[in-house]
């Protein structure tokens, strides 16, 4: 885990990731549902 020490998750990065997930959750859920329907 030593190589990750320099790139720590700062609060800003965590916020950015949460925001990105929130913005894309509809897309993500839709693609998951489509994949389930295909099976």
PQR file with spaces between the fields and no chain letter, atoms N, CA, C, O and H, PARSE charges and radii, in Angstrom:
ATOM       1  N    UNK     1       0.830   -1.216    0.000 -0.4000 1.5000
ATOM       2  CA   UNK     1       0.000    0.000    0.000 -0.0000 2.0000
ATOM       3  C    UNK     1       0.859    1.259    0.000  0.5500 1.7000
ATOM       4  O    UNK     1       0.330    2.369   -0.044 -0.5500 1.4000
ATOM       5  N    UNK     2       2.189    1.094    0.050 -0.4000 1.5000
ATOM       6  CA   UNK     2       3.060    2.266    0.194 -0.0000 2.0000
ATOM       7  C    UNK     2       2.941    3.215   -0.993  0.5500 1.7000
ATOM       8  O    UNK     2       3.033    4.432   -0.835 -0.5500 1.4000
ATOM       9  H    UNK     2       2.619    0.192    0.086  0.4000 1.0000
ATOM      10  N    UNK     3       2.736    2.645   -2.191 -0.4000 1.5000
ATOM      11  CA   UNK     3       2.702    3.505   -3.370 -0.0000 2.0000
ATOM      12  C    UNK     3       1.473    4.408   -3.414  0.5500 1.7000
ATOM      13  O    UNK     3       1.439    5.367   -4.184 -0.5500 1.4000
ATOM      14  H    UNK     3       2.662    1.656   -2.319  0.4000 1.0000
ATOM      15  N    UNK     4       0.462    4.110   -2.593 -0.4000 1.5000
ATOM      16  CA   UNK     4      -0.734    4.951   -2.569 -0.0000 2.0000
ATOM      17  C    UNK     4      -0.633    6.082   -1.553  0.5500 1.7000
ATOM      18  O    UNK     4      -1.525    6.925   -1.460 -0.5500 1.4000
ATOM      19  H    UNK     4       0.490    3.330   -1.967  0.4000 1.0000
ATOM      20  N    UNK     5       0.452    6.095   -0.797 -0.4000 1.5000
ATOM      21  CA   UNK     5       0.565    7.076    0.289 -0.0000 2.0000
ATOM      22  C    UNK     5       0.591    8.506   -0.247  0.5500 1.7000
ATOM      23  O    UNK     5       0.053    9.416    0.384 -0.5500 1.4000
ATOM      24  H    UNK     5       1.177    5.411   -0.872  0.4000 1.0000
ATOM      25  N    UNK     6       1.217    8.708   -1.415 -0.4000 1.5000
ATOM      26  CA   UNK     6       1.302   10.058   -1.975 -0.0000 2.0000
ATOM      27  C    UNK     6      -0.065   10.544   -2.465  0.5500 1.7000
ATOM      28  O    UNK     6      -0.391   11.726   -2.362 -0.5500 1.4000
ATOM      29  H    UNK     6       1.654    7.968   -1.928  0.4000 1.0000
ATOM      30  N    UNK     7      -0.849    9.616   -2.996 -0.4000 1.5000
ATOM      31  CA   UNK     7      -2.141    9.990   -3.576 -0.0000 2.0000
ATOM      32  C    UNK     7      -3.254    9.641   -2.600  0.5500 1.7000
ATOM      33  O    UNK     7      -4.044    8.729   -2.844 -0.5500 1.4000
ATOM      34  H    UNK     7      -0.583    8.656   -3.080  0.4000 1.0000
ATOM      35  N    UNK     8      -3.308   10.358   -1.519 -0.4000 1.5000
ATOM      36  CA   UNK     8      -4.359   10.117   -0.537 -0.0000 2.0000
ATOM      37  C    UNK     8      -5.665   10.747   -1.005  0.5500 1.7000
ATOM      38  O    UNK     8      -5.673   11.748   -1.722 -0.5500 1.4000
ATOM      39  H    UNK     8      -2.666   11.099   -1.321  0.4000 1.0000
ATOM      40  N    UNK     9      -6.756   10.143   -0.585 -0.4000 1.5000
ATOM      41  CA   UNK     9      -8.065   10.685   -0.934 -0.0000 2.0000
ATOM      42  C    UNK     9      -8.352   11.885   -0.037  0.5500 1.7000
ATOM      43  O    UNK     9      -8.636   11.737    1.151 -0.5500 1.4000
ATOM      44  H    UNK     9      -6.750    9.330   -0.002  0.4000 1.0000
ATOM      45  N    UNK    10      -8.274   13.054   -0.618 -0.4000 1.5000
ATOM      46  CA   UNK    10      -8.600   14.265    0.123 -0.0000 2.0000
ATOM      47  C    UNK    10     -10.117   14.429    0.149  0.5500 1.7000
ATOM      48  O    UNK    10     -10.808   13.844   -0.684 -0.5500 1.4000
ATOM      49  H    UNK    10      -8.043   13.174   -1.583  0.4000 1.0000
ATOM      50  N    UNK    11     -10.643   15.205    1.080 -0.4000 1.5000
ATOM      51  CA   UNK    11     -12.091   15.456    1.108 -0.0000 2.0000
ATOM      52  C    UNK    11     -12.621   15.977   -0.224  0.5500 1.7000
ATOM      53  O    UNK    11     -13.737   15.650   -0.627 -0.5500 1.4000
ATOM      54  H    UNK    11     -10.082   15.680    1.757  0.4000 1.0000
ATOM      55  N    UNK    12     -11.807   16.794   -0.909 -0.4000 1.5000
ATOM      56  CA   UNK    12     -12.243   17.340   -2.195 -0.0000 2.0000
ATOM      57  C    UNK    12     -12.449   16.228   -3.206  0.5500 1.7000
ATOM      58  O    UNK    12     -13.432   16.224   -3.948 -0.5500 1.4000
ATOM      59  H    UNK    12     -10.900   17.059   -0.582  0.4000 1.0000
ATOM      60  N    UNK    13     -11.512   15.279   -3.232 -0.4000 1.5000
ATOM      61  CA   UNK    13     -11.620   14.176   -4.185 -0.0000 2.0000
ATOM      62  C    UNK    13     -12.838   13.320   -3.848  0.5500 1.7000
ATOM      63  O    UNK    13     -13.575   12.902   -4.741 -0.5500 1.4000
ATOM      64  H    UNK    13     -10.714   15.283   -2.629  0.4000 1.0000
ATOM      65  N    UNK    14     -13.045   13.061   -2.561 -0.4000 1.5000
ATOM      66  CA   UNK    14     -14.208   12.267   -2.142 -0.0000 2.0000
ATOM      67  C    UNK    14     -15.506   12.950   -2.565  0.5500 1.7000
ATOM      68  O    UNK    14     -16.427   12.300   -3.058 -0.5500 1.4000
ATOM      69  H    UNK    14     -12.446   13.400   -1.836  0.4000 1.0000
ATOM      70  N    UNK    15     -15.570   14.259   -2.370 -0.4000 1.5000
ATOM      71  CA   UNK    15     -16.753   15.008   -2.776 -0.0000 2.0000
ATOM      72  C    UNK    15     -16.960   14.912   -4.275  0.5500 1.7000
ATOM      73  O    UNK    15     -18.080   14.712   -4.746 -0.5500 1.4000
ATOM      74  H    UNK    15     -14.821   14.787   -1.969  0.4000 1.0000
ATOM      75  N    UNK    16     -15.865   15.055   -5.025 -0.4000 1.5000
ATOM      76  CA   UNK    16     -15.944   14.992   -6.487 -0.0000 2.0000
ATOM      77  C    UNK    16     -16.479   13.639   -6.932  0.5500 1.7000
ATOM      78  O    UNK    16     -17.329   13.564   -7.819 -0.5500 1.4000
ATOM      79  H    UNK    16     -14.956   15.217   -4.642  0.4000 1.0000
ATOM      80  N    UNK    17     -15.980   12.570   -6.317 -0.4000 1.5000
ATOM      81  CA   UNK    17     -16.416   11.220   -6.683 -0.0000 2.0000
ATOM      82  C    UNK    17     -17.895   11.037   -6.359  0.5500 1.7000
ATOM      83  O    UNK    17     -18.653   10.507   -7.170 -0.5500 1.4000
ATOM      84  H    UNK    17     -15.290   12.631   -5.596  0.4000 1.0000
ATOM      85  N    UNK    18     -18.303   11.481   -5.162 -0.4000 1.5000
ATOM      86  CA   UNK    18     -19.717   11.369   -4.778 -0.0000 2.0000
ATOM      87  C    UNK    18     -20.602   12.123   -5.765  0.5500 1.7000
ATOM      88  O    UNK    18     -21.655   11.632   -6.170 -0.5500 1.4000
ATOM      89  H    UNK    18     -17.687   11.912   -4.503  0.4000 1.0000
ATOM      90  N    UNK    19     -20.161   13.327   -6.147 -0.4000 1.5000
ATOM      91  CA   UNK    19     -20.923   14.140   -7.081 -0.0000 2.0000
ATOM      92  C    UNK    19     -21.038   13.440   -8.430  0.5500 1.7000
ATOM      93  O    UNK    19     -22.108   13.413   -9.038 -0.5500 1.4000
ATOM      94  H    UNK    19     -19.306   13.726   -5.818  0.4000 1.0000
ATOM      95  N    UNK    20     -19.913   12.868   -8.896 -0.4000 1.5000
ATOM      96  CA   UNK    20     -19.897   12.181  -10.192 -0.0000 2.0000
ATOM      97  C    UNK    20     -20.850   10.999  -10.176  0.5500 1.7000
ATOM      98  O    UNK    20     -21.613   10.787  -11.118 -0.5500 1.4000
ATOM      99  H    UNK    20     -19.044   12.890   -8.402  0.4000 1.0000
ATOM     100  N    UNK    21     -20.799   10.226   -9.086 -0.4000 1.5000
ATOM     101  CA   UNK    21     -21.666    9.050   -8.980 -0.0000 2.0000
ATOM     102  C    UNK    21     -23.129    9.482   -8.982  0.5500 1.7000
ATOM     103  O    UNK    21     -23.973    8.851   -9.619 -0.5500 1.4000
ATOM     104  H    UNK    21     -20.180   10.399   -8.320  0.4000 1.0000
ATOM     105  N    UNK    22     -23.419   10.568   -8.260 -0.4000 1.5000
ATOM     106  CA   UNK    22     -24.798   11.049   -8.190 -0.0000 2.0000
ATOM     107  C    UNK    22     -25.282   11.466   -9.579  0.5500 1.7000
ATOM     108  O    UNK    22     -26.411   11.166   -9.968 -0.5500 1.4000
ATOM     109  H    UNK    22     -22.734   11.080   -7.742  0.4000 1.0000
ATOM     110  N    UNK    23     -24.414   12.163  -10.325 -0.4000 1.5000
ATOM     111  CA   UNK    23     -24.798   12.646  -11.650 -0.0000 2.0000
ATOM     112  C    UNK    23     -24.987   11.506  -12.638  0.5500 1.7000
ATOM     113  O    UNK    23     -25.790   11.614  -13.565 -0.5500 1.4000
ATOM     114  H    UNK    23     -23.497   12.407  -10.009  0.4000 1.0000
ATOM     115  N    UNK    24     -24.253   10.415  -12.447 -0.4000 1.5000
ATOM     116  CA   UNK    24     -24.266    9.333  -13.425 -0.0000 2.0000
ATOM     117  C    UNK    24     -25.053    8.116  -12.955  0.5500 1.7000
ATOM     118  O    UNK    24     -25.094    7.102  -13.652 -0.5500 1.4000
ATOM     119  H    UNK    24     -23.601   10.328  -11.694  0.4000 1.0000
ATOM     120  N    UNK    25     -25.680    8.201  -11.781 -0.4000 1.5000
ATOM     121  CA   UNK    25     -26.337    7.017  -11.224 -0.0000 2.0000
ATOM     122  C    UNK    25     -27.478    6.538  -12.123  0.5500 1.7000
ATOM     123  O    UNK    25     -27.699    5.333  -12.245 -0.5500 1.4000
ATOM     124  H    UNK    25     -25.647    9.025  -11.215  0.4000 1.0000
ATOM     125  N    UNK    26     -28.211    7.471  -12.759 -0.4000 1.5000
ATOM     126  CA   UNK    26     -29.296    7.060  -13.654 -0.0000 2.0000
ATOM     127  C    UNK    26     -28.743    6.238  -14.810  0.5500 1.7000
ATOM     128  O    UNK    26     -29.271    5.174  -15.134 -0.5500 1.4000
ATOM     129  H    UNK    26     -28.031    8.450  -12.659  0.4000 1.0000
ATOM     130  N    UNK    27     -27.674    6.739  -15.430 -0.4000 1.5000
ATOM     131  CA   UNK    27     -27.017    6.024  -16.529 -0.0000 2.0000
ATOM     132  C    UNK    27     -26.553    4.649  -16.080  0.5500 1.7000
ATOM     133  O    UNK    27     -26.783    3.645  -16.754 -0.5500 1.4000
ATOM     134  H    UNK    27     -27.245    7.603  -15.166  0.4000 1.0000
ATOM     135  N    UNK    28     -25.891    4.626  -14.923 -0.4000 1.5000
ATOM     136  CA   UNK    28     -25.322    3.374  -14.411 -0.0000 2.0000
ATOM     137  C    UNK    28     -26.443    2.373  -14.149  0.5500 1.7000
ATOM     138  O    UNK    28     -26.349    1.215  -14.555 -0.5500 1.4000
ATOM     139  H    UNK    28     -25.703    5.442  -14.375  0.4000 1.0000
ATOM     140  N    UNK    29     -27.499    2.814  -13.475 -0.4000 1.5000
ATOM     141  CA   UNK    29     -28.614    1.917  -13.166 -0.0000 2.0000
ATOM     142  C    UNK    29     -29.262    1.401  -14.441  0.5500 1.7000
ATOM     143  O    UNK    29     -29.633    0.230  -14.519 -0.5500 1.4000
ATOM     144  H    UNK    29     -27.575    3.756  -13.145  0.4000 1.0000
ATOM     145  N    UNK    30     -29.403    2.274  -15.451 -0.4000 1.5000
ATOM     146  CA   UNK    30     -30.031    1.877  -16.701 -0.0000 2.0000
ATOM     147  C    UNK    30     -29.205    0.799  -17.390  0.5500 1.7000
ATOM     148  O    UNK    30     -29.752   -0.192  -17.875 -0.5500 1.4000
ATOM     149  H    UNK    30     -29.102    3.226  -15.388  0.4000 1.0000
ATOM     150  N    UNK    31     -27.900    0.989  -17.433 -0.4000 1.5000
ATOM     151  CA   UNK    31     -27.049   -0.002  -18.093 -0.0000 2.0000
ATOM     152  C    UNK    31     -27.063   -1.324  -17.333  0.5500 1.7000
ATOM     153  O    UNK    31     -27.010   -2.392  -17.943 -0.5500 1.4000
ATOM     154  H    UNK    31     -27.456    1.794  -17.038  0.4000 1.0000
ATOM     155  N    UNK    32     -27.134   -1.257  -15.998 -0.4000 1.5000
ATOM     156  CA   UNK    32     -27.212   -2.492  -15.204 -0.0000 2.0000
ATOM     157  C    UNK    32     -28.524   -3.216  -15.523  0.5500 1.7000
ATOM     158  O    UNK    32     -28.534   -4.429  -15.728 -0.5500 1.4000
ATOM     159  H    UNK    32     -27.176   -0.389  -15.503  0.4000 1.0000
ATOM     160  N    UNK    33     -29.624   -2.467  -15.563 -0.4000 1.5000
ATOM     161  CA   UNK    33     -30.918   -3.082  -15.866 -0.0000 2.0000
ATOM     162  C    UNK    33     -30.910   -3.702  -17.257  0.5500 1.7000
ATOM     163  O    UNK    33     -31.442   -4.795  -17.450 -0.5500 1.4000
ATOM     164  H    UNK    33     -29.616   -1.481  -15.396  0.4000 1.0000
ATOM     165  N    UNK    34     -30.308   -3.010  -18.232 -0.4000 1.5000
ATOM     166  CA   UNK    34     -30.239   -3.545  -19.590 -0.0000 2.0000
ATOM     167  C    UNK    34     -29.440   -4.838  -19.621  0.5500 1.7000
ATOM     168  O    UNK    34     -29.811   -5.787  -20.311 -0.5500 1.4000
ATOM     169  H    UNK    34     -29.876   -2.122  -18.075  0.4000 1.0000
ATOM     170  N    UNK    35     -28.347   -4.875  -18.874 -0.4000 1.5000
ATOM     171  CA   UNK    35     -27.529   -6.087  -18.823 -0.0000 2.0000
ATOM     172  C    UNK    35     -28.304   -7.240  -18.203  0.5500 1.7000
ATOM     173  O    UNK    35     -28.173   -8.385  -18.636 -0.5500 1.4000
ATOM     174  H    UNK    35     -28.046   -4.104  -18.313  0.4000 1.0000
ATOM     175  N    UNK    36     -29.114   -6.937  -17.186 -0.4000 1.5000
ATOM     176  CA   UNK    36     -29.906   -7.988  -16.533 -0.0000 2.0000
ATOM     177  C    UNK    36     -30.964   -8.513  -17.510  0.5500 1.7000
ATOM     178  O    UNK    36     -31.198   -9.719  -17.589 -0.5500 1.4000
ATOM     179  H    UNK    36     -29.220   -6.007  -16.835  0.4000 1.0000
ATOM     180  N    UNK    37     -31.601   -7.600  -18.252 -0.4000 1.5000
ATOM     181  CA   UNK    37     -32.642   -8.013  -19.202 -0.0000 2.0000
ATOM     182  C    UNK    37     -32.072   -8.896  -20.304  0.5500 1.7000
ATOM     183  O    UNK    37     -32.741   -9.819  -20.768 -0.5500 1.4000
ATOM     184  H    UNK    37     -31.411   -6.620  -18.188  0.4000 1.0000
ATOM     185  N    UNK    38     -30.843   -8.619  -20.725 -0.4000 1.5000
ATOM     186  CA   UNK    38     -30.217   -9.399  -21.804 -0.0000 2.0000
ATOM     187  C    UNK    38     -30.029  -10.858  -21.411  0.5500 1.7000
ATOM     188  O    UNK    38     -30.087  -11.747  -22.260 -0.5500 1.4000
ATOM     189  H    UNK    38     -30.299   -7.869  -20.349  0.4000 1.0000
ATOM     190  N    UNK    39     -29.803  -11.103  -20.120 -0.4000 1.5000
ATOM     191  CA   UNK    39     -29.509  -12.474  -19.678 -0.0000 2.0000
ATOM     192  C    UNK    39     -30.759  -13.351  -19.688  0.5500 1.7000
ATOM     193  O    UNK    39     -30.687  -14.531  -19.345 -0.5500 1.4000
ATOM     194  H    UNK    39     -29.755  -10.381  -19.430  0.4000 1.0000
